[in-house]
Amino acid sequence: MFGWFKSKEKLERLKERYTYLMRKSYKVALKDERESDRIQQRAKEIFDEIKYLSLKNADK
């Protein structure tokens, strides 16, 4: 049962990190497109992990 709470906390942290990176990417895009693309790539990796954990938790 405690493992369930930990994965939920991790999922929430990932969602917050994803939101932060997307906002930062938008702000940086006005000045440096390459840096924005790099940030978006990292955000995409986090989003893929969020999808994986969401599906993993849905199976339980």
C-alpha positions in Angstrom: 0.0 0.0 0.0 2.8 2.4 0.8 4.4 1.7 -2.6 1.2 3.0 -4.2 1.6 6.3 -2.4 5.2 6.6 -3.4 4.5 6.1 -7.1 1.7 8.7 -6.9 4.1 11.2 -5.4 6.6 10.4 -8.1 3.9 10.9 -10.8 3.0 14.2 -9.3 6.6 15.3 -9.3 7.0 14.3 -12.9 3.9 16.3 -13.9 5.2 19.4 -12.1 8.6 19.0 -13.8 6.9 18.6 -17.2 4.9 21.7 -16.7 7.9 23.7 -15.6 10.0 22.6 -18.6 7.2 23.4 -21.1 6.8 26.9 -19.7 10.5 27.4 -19.7 10.7 26.2 -23.3 8.1 28.7 -24.4 9.9 31.6 -22.8 13.3 30.5 -24.2 11.9 30.1 -27.7 11.6 33.8 -28.1 15.4 34.1 -27.8 17.0 30.7 -28.6 15.2 28.1 -30.7 17.8 25.4 -30.3 17.8 25.7 -26.5 14.0 25.6 -26.6 14.1 22.4 -28.7 16.5 20.8 -26.2 14.2 21.7 -23.3 11.2 20.3 -25.2 13.0 17.1 -25.9 13.6 16.6 -22.1 10.0 17.4 -21.5 8.9 14.8 -24.0 11.0 12.2 -22.2 9.3 13.1 -19.0 5.9 13.0 -20.6 6.7 9.5 -21.9 7.6 8.4 -18.4 4.3 9.9 -17.1 2.3 7.9 -19.7 4.2 4.7 -18.7 3.6 5.2 -15.0 -0.1 6.1 -15.6 -0.6 2.9 -17.6 1.3 0.8 -15.1 -0.9 2.1 -12.3 -4.1 1.6 -14.3 -3.3 -2.1 -14.6 -3.3 -2.6 -10.9 
